[in-house]
């Protein structure tokens, strides 16, 4: 959702899903399109001025107002949502296409959701969590925190479920509040509530048709698509098993025998990428890449140890997910029995120490007369830009050069010695986690 504020975009799509629920599947095309298979009618401004006859008997604006009665979006005022729909035609179109798809094809997710296709609301609400919110989504977030605190499996809730909004029935809301009350009732009940118990409960609500965790992406093209994840574990494992390592690009070069280093490029005054790219195929198709990159920026003048692992796949809506940090990268190299899937690669990560970079940043701070806790206002804009440039160079010299050449060499050597057997497993584990398809992840649906 790079071209719009995420919270407004999510709320806008939730709003139109609520509207589709209200008018029913038999009327949805009459409201949004020029015919059964026609294109979307006009803009958001045109939609709210339009009048619809029987059995809807309302204007577009009246439908929007009614839809809001079932939408709970803490921290997202109506005006922000309306402004997005008015000023970003692409998001209006995406919201409509998502609502159409869910209304017409929701039975492909679970036939127990079919009652949502009838006219008028069927006791369902469309909720989004938020700071200070008290929605069902916030209650599930609280349950996740307890379960994850006990099992220490995920870095954040998005790796368990990346749902942006939940469709939730009255019965579902009641069950969630009851479960939260039960779990919070005693110290013993809290300590006994792990991810297994969380998934049994939440997935049970999905299966029974009382909850739908939905991850919303901007629709590109003329039709939205629905993808179920973690409904059938063997399906996820089968797809992940098709991931195959192809090649590696270290800081702009694929010559692993003599990989490019930041130090060499800096001496030659040559600009280059500051990342490691690992290319892979899945399901027999190329077009995937994993980008590893250190981000040196800090809110003040401290040391940022965030190394981001970002996964992209052509034809899959771009990003498949990401995670940050060497500790997570290292943890994911272990299988369920605690044995490493790639001891040589694990050694590269484990042997890396931050001290040289920390010392270099401390020296740089002395040169600029700042401390790690200083405010950025200590430096003029020009002076801070110079500082940032120097900081990037230190990141390249003490982080990139310490990791990327060794990592790229390991991938290529594994390809030569064992046809990428260990490399494939490393990529599979990273992608599994980043795309929220770990064995302990919950059920969710992506609409895009």
C-alpha positions in Angstrom: 0.0 0.0 0.0 2.9 2.3 -0.8 0.9 5.1 -2.5 -1.6 5.7 0.3 -1.7 5.8 4.1 -2.2 2.2 5.2 -4.9 2.8 7.8 -7.1 4.9 5.5 -6.7 2.3 2.7 -7.6 -0.6 5.0 -10.6 1.3 6.4 -11.9 2.3 2.9 -11.8 -1.4 1.8 -13.5 -2.5 5.0 -16.2 0.2 4.4 -17.0 -1.1 0.9 -17.0 -4.8 2.1 -19.6 -3.7 4.7 -21.6 -1.9 2.0 -21.5 -5.1 -0.2 -22.8 -7.1 2.7 -25.7 -4.7 3.1 -26.9 -4.7 -0.5 -26.4 -8.4 -1.0 -24.8 -10.4 -3.8 -27.9 -10.1 -6.1 -27.7 -6.4 -6.1 -24.0 -5.7 -5.9 -23.4 -5.4 -9.6 -26.4 -3.0 -9.9 -24.7 -0.7 -7.4 -21.2 -0.7 -8.6 -21.0 -1.7 -12.3 -22.7 -1.0 -15.7 -23.9 -4.6 -15.9 -23.2 -8.3 -14.8 -19.7 -8.1 -16.2 -19.4 -4.4 -16.7 -16.9 -1.9 -15.6 -17.1 0.2 -12.5 -19.4 3.1 -12.7 -17.6 6.5 -12.4 -15.8 7.9 -9.5 -16.5 8.0 -5.8 -18.0 11.4 -6.1 -20.4 10.1 -8.8 -21.3 7.1 -6.7 -22.4 9.0 -3.6 -24.7 11.2 -5.7 -26.4 8.3 -7.5 -29.8 7.1 -6.5 -30.6 3.4 -6.4 -34.2 2.0 -6.8 -35.9 -1.1 -5.4 -34.9 -3.1 -3.4 -32.1 -0.8 -2.2 -34.0 2.5 -2.2 -31.1 4.7 -1.2 -28.5 7.1 -2.5 -24.8 6.2 -2.7 -24.2 8.6 0.3 -26.9 6.9 2.3 -25.4 3.5 1.6 -22.0 4.8 2.7 -23.5 6.1 5.9 -25.3 2.8 6.6 -22.1 0.8 5.9 -20.3 2.9 8.5 -22.7 1.5 11.2 -20.9 -1.8 10.9 -17.3 -0.6 10.5 -15.1 -0.2 13.5 -11.9 1.6 12.7 -10.3 3.1 15.8 -8.0 6.1 15.1 -9.2 6.5 11.5 -11.7 9.5 11.2 -14.3 9.4 8.4 -12.9 12.5 6.8 -9.6 10.7 6.2 -11.3 7.8 4.5 -13.5 10.0 2.4 -10.6 12.1 1.3 -8.7 9.0 0.2 -11.6 7.8 -1.9 -12.1 11.2 -3.5 -8.5 12.0 -4.2 -7.2 8.5 -5.0 -9.3 6.9 -7.8 -7.1 3.8 -7.7 -8.1 3.1 -4.1 -11.8 3.7 -4.8 -11.6 1.1 -7.6 -9.6 -1.3 -5.5 -12.2 -1.0 -2.7 -15.0 -1.7 -5.1 -13.2 -4.7 -6.7 -12.4 -6.2 -3.4 -16.0 -5.9 -2.2 -17.3 -7.4 -5.4 -15.0 -10.4 -5.1 -15.8 -11.1 -1.5 -19.5 -10.8 -2.1 -19.6 -13.1 -5.1 -16.9 -15.6 -4.2 -16.9 -15.7 -0.4 -18.2 -19.3 -0.5 -14.8 -20.4 -2.0 -13.2 -19.5 1.3 -15.8 -21.2 3.4 -19.4 -22.2 2.5 -20.5 -21.2 6.0 -19.9 -17.5 5.0 -22.6 -17.8 2.3 -25.2 -16.1 4.6 -23.3 -12.9 4.1 -24.4 -12.7 0.5 -28.1 -12.1 1.5 -29.5 -8.6 1.4 -29.2 -6.5 4.6 -26.6 -7.3 7.4 -26.5 -10.7 9.0 -25.0 -9.7 12.4 -21.5 -9.2 10.9 -19.1 -6.3 11.7 -16.0 -5.2 9.9 -13.3 -4.2 12.4 -9.7 -2.9 12.4 -7.5 -2.7 15.4 -5.9 0.5 16.6 -4.3 2.4 19.4 -6.9 2.7 22.2 -9.3 0.5 20.3 -11.6 -2.0 21.9 -12.6 -4.1 19.0 -12.5 -7.9 18.6 -9.3 -7.5 16.6 -7.7 -5.8 19.7 -8.9 -8.6 21.9 -7.3 -11.2 19.6 -4.1 -9.1 19.6 -4.1 -9.3 23.4 -4.6 -13.1 23.3 -1.7 -13.3 20.8 0.6 -11.4 23.1 0.0 -13.9 25.9 0.4 -16.9 23.6 3.6 -15.6 22.0 5.1 -14.5 25.3 4.7 -18.1 26.5 6.0 -19.7 23.2 8.4 -17.0 22.0 7.7 -18.0 18.3 7.2 -14.7 16.5 8.8 -11.3 16.3 5.4 -9.6 15.8 1.8 -10.5 15.3 2.0 -10.1 11.5 4.0 -13.3 11.3 1.2 -15.1 13.0 -1.5 -13.4 10.9 -1.1 -10.3 8.7 -4.8 -9.6 8.7 -5.7 -5.9 8.3 -9.3 -6.3 9.2 -11.6 -9.0 10.6 -15.1 -9.8 9.6 -16.7 -10.8 12.9 -20.2 -12.0 13.9 -22.0 -11.1 17.1 -21.5 -14.7 18.3 -17.8 -14.5 17.4 -17.4 -11.3 19.4 -19.0 -12.9 22.4 -16.8 -15.9 22.2 -13.7 -13.8 21.9 -14.5 -11.7 24.9 -15.4 -14.9 26.9 -12.1 -16.5 25.9 -10.1 -13.4 26.8 -11.8 -13.2 30.2 -11.1 -16.9 30.8 -7.4 -16.7 29.8 -6.9 -13.5 31.9 -8.7 -15.0 35.0 -5.7 -16.6 36.7 -1.9 -16.7 36.4 -2.1 -20.4 35.7 -4.6 -19.9 32.8 -2.3 -17.3 31.3 0.8 -19.4 31.5 -1.1 -22.4 29.9 -2.3 -20.4 26.9 0.1 -20.9 24.0 0.0 -20.7 20.2 -1.6 -24.1 19.9 -4.5 -23.0 22.1 -4.7 -19.7 20.3 -4.9 -21.4 16.9 -7.4 -23.9 18.1 -9.7 -21.1 19.2 -9.2 -18.5 16.4 -9.1 -21.1 13.5 -12.2 -22.7 15.1 -14.0 -19.4 14.6 -12.9 -19.2 11.0 -14.0 -22.7 10.3 -17.4 -22.1 11.9 -18.0 -19.0 9.8 -17.9 -16.5 12.6 -14.6 -14.8 11.8 -12.7 -14.0 8.7 -9.1 -12.5 9.1 -8.5 -10.6 5.8 -5.3 -9.1 4.6 -6.0 -6.3 2.1 -3.8 -5.4 -0.8 -4.3 -2.8 -3.6 -6.0 -4.5 -6.5 -4.0 -4.2 -9.8 -6.1 -4.8 -12.9 -9.8 -5.3 -13.4 -10.5 -8.1 -10.9 -9.6 -8.9 -7.3 -8.3 -12.4 -6.3 -8.6 -14.3 -3.0 -5.9 -16.5 -1.6 -6.4 -18.8 1.5 -3.4 -19.4 3.7 -2.8 -22.0 6.5 -6.2 -23.6 5.9 -4.4 -26.8 4.8 -0.9 -27.3 6.1 0.1 -29.8 3.5 -0.7 -27.2 0.8 1.6 -24.6 2.3 4.4 -27.2 2.7 4.0 -28.3 -0.9 4.3 -24.8 -2.2 7.3 -23.9 0.0 9.1 -27.1 -1.1 9.2 -25.8 -4.7 11.5 -22.9 -3.7 14.9 -23.3 -5.4 18.0 -21.1 -5.2 19.1 -19.6 -8.5 21.8 -17.0 -8.0 23.2 -14.3 -5.8 24.2 -10.6 -6.3 26.4 -9.1 -3.7 26.5 -5.3 -3.7 25.9 -5.1 -7.4 28.0 -8.0 -8.7 27.4 -11.7 -9.4 31.1 -12.6 -9.6 31.3 -14.5 -6.4 34.8 -15.6 -7.1 35.8 -12.0 -6.6 32.8 -10.3 -5.0 32.4 -6.6 -5.0 33.0 -5.0 -1.6 31.9 -1.6 -0.3 35.5 -0.8 0.5 36.7 -1.4 -3.0 33.9 0.7 -4.5 34.5 3.5 -2.1 38.1 3.7 -3.0 37.1 3.8 -6.7 34.4 6.4 -5.9 32.0 4.0 -7.5 28.3 4.0 -6.4 26.8 0.6 -5.9 23.9 -1.1 -4.2 24.2 -1.8 -0.5 22.5 -5.0 -0.4 22.7 -8.8 -1.0 20.1 -10.1 -3.4 19.3 -13.8 -3.6 17.3 -14.9 -6.6 15.0 -18.0 -6.5 12.3 -19.8 -8.3 9.1 -21.2 -7.0 6.6 -23.6 -8.6 9.1 -23.8 -11.5 9.0 -20.1 -12.2 11.8 -17.5 -11.8 11.1 -14.0 -10.6 11.7 -14.2 -6.9 14.3 -12.4 -4.9 15.3 -11.9 -1.3 17.0 -8.6 -0.4 19.1 -8.3 2.7 20.0 -4.8 3.7 21.3 -3.0 6.8 19.6 0.3 7.6 22.0 2.6 9.5 19.5 5.4 10.2 18.6 6.1 13.8 16.0 8.4 15.5 18.9 10.1 17.2 22.6 9.2 16.8 22.7 5.7 18.1 23.5 2.4 16.5 20.8 0.7 14.4 21.2 -3.0 14.3 18.3 -3.6 12.0 19.1 -5.8 9.0 16.0 -6.3 6.9 15.2 -9.4 4.9 12.6 -8.5 2.3 11.0 -11.1 -0.1 9.5 -10.2 -3.5 8.0 -12.3 -6.2 6.9 -11.2 -9.7 3.2 -11.9 -10.3 2.5 -12.3 -6.6 1.6 -8.7 -5.9 5.2 -7.6 -5.2 6.3 -8.2 -1.6 5.7 -11.5 0.1 6.8 -10.2 3.5 9.8 -9.2 5.5 11.5 -9.5 8.9 14.2 -7.6 10.6 17.2 -8.7 12.6 20.1 -11.2 12.6 18.7 -13.0 15.7 15.5 -13.9 13.7 17.5 -14.8 10.7 19.6 -17.2 12.8 16.7 -18.7 14.7 15.0 -19.6 11.4 17.9 -21.8 10.4 16.9 -24.3 13.1 14.4 -27.1 12.3 11.8 -28.3 14.8 14.3 -30.6 16.5 16.7 -27.7 17.0 19.2 -28.9 14.4 20.7 -26.4 11.9 19.6 -26.7 8.3 22.7 -24.9 7.2 25.6 -25.0 9.8 28.0 -23.1 7.5 25.7 -20.2 6.9 24.8 -20.2 10.6 28.5 -19.8 11.4 28.7 -16.7 9.2 25.9 -15.0 11.1 26.9 -16.2 14.5 30.5 -15.0 14.1 29.5 -11.5 13.1 29.9 -8.9 15.9 28.6 -5.4 16.0 31.6 -3.9 18.1 33.6 -2.7 15.1 30.6 -0.8 13.8 29.6 0.5 17.2 33.1 1.8 17.8 33.2 3.5 14.3 29.8 5.2 15.0 31.1 6.4 18.4 34.1 7.9 16.7 31.9 9.5 14.1 29.7 11.1 16.8 32.8 12.6 18.4 33.9 14.1 15.1 30.4 15.8 14.8 30.2 16.8 18.5 27.1 14.7 19.2 26.2 11.8 21.5 24.1 8.7 20.8 21.2 10.3 22.8 21.5 13.8 21.1 18.6 15.3 19.1 19.0 15.7 15.4 18.5 19.4 15.9 22.1 19.5 17.3 23.2 19.6 13.7 22.2 21.9 10.8 20.4 20.3 7.9 23.6 20.3 5.7 25.7 19.0 8.6 23.3 16.2 9.3 23.3 15.2 5.6 27.1 15.0 5.7 26.7 12.9 8.9 24.2 10.6 7.2 26.6 10.1 4.2 29.4 9.2 6.6 27.2 6.8 8.5 26.1 5.0 5.4 29.8 4.5 4.5 30.5 3.0 7.9 27.5 0.6 7.5 29.0 -0.5 4.1 32.5 -1.0 5.6 31.7 -2.6 8.9 28.4 -4.4 8.2 28.0 -5.1 4.5 31.6 -6.1 3.9 31.6 -8.3 7.0 28.6 -10.3 5.9 27.7 -10.1 2.2 30.9 -11.6 0.5 30.9 -14.5 2.9 27.1 -15.1 2.5 27.2 -14.9 -1.3 30.2 -17.3 -1.4 28.3 -19.8 0.9 25.3 -19.8 -1.5 27.4 -20.4 -4.6 29.5 -23.1 -2.9 26.4 -24.9 -1.7 25.0 -24.8 -5.3 28.3 -26.3 -6.6 28.7 -29.0 -3.9 25.1 -30.1 -3.3 23.0 -28.5 -6.0 21.7 -25.9 -3.6 20.1 -28.4 -1.1 21.0 -26.4 2.0 20.5 -23.0 0.2 17.0 -24.1 -0.8 16.2 -24.9 2.8 17.4 -21.6 4.1 15.3 -19.7 1.6 12.3 -21.9 2.3 12.5 -21.2 6.1 12.9 -17.4 5.6 10.0 -17.2 3.1 7.8 -19.4 5.3 8.3 -17.0 8.2 8.2 -13.7 6.3 5.0 -14.7 4.5 3.2 -15.8 7.7 3.1 -19.5 6.8 5.0 -21.0 9.7 3.4 -24.1 11.3 2.3 -22.0 14.2 0.7 -19.2 12.0 -3.1 -18.8 11.9 -5.6 -19.0 9.1 -6.0 -15.8 7.0 -7.1 -14.7 3.5 -5.4 -12.2 1.2 -7.5 -10.2 -1.2 -5.6 -8.4 -3.9 
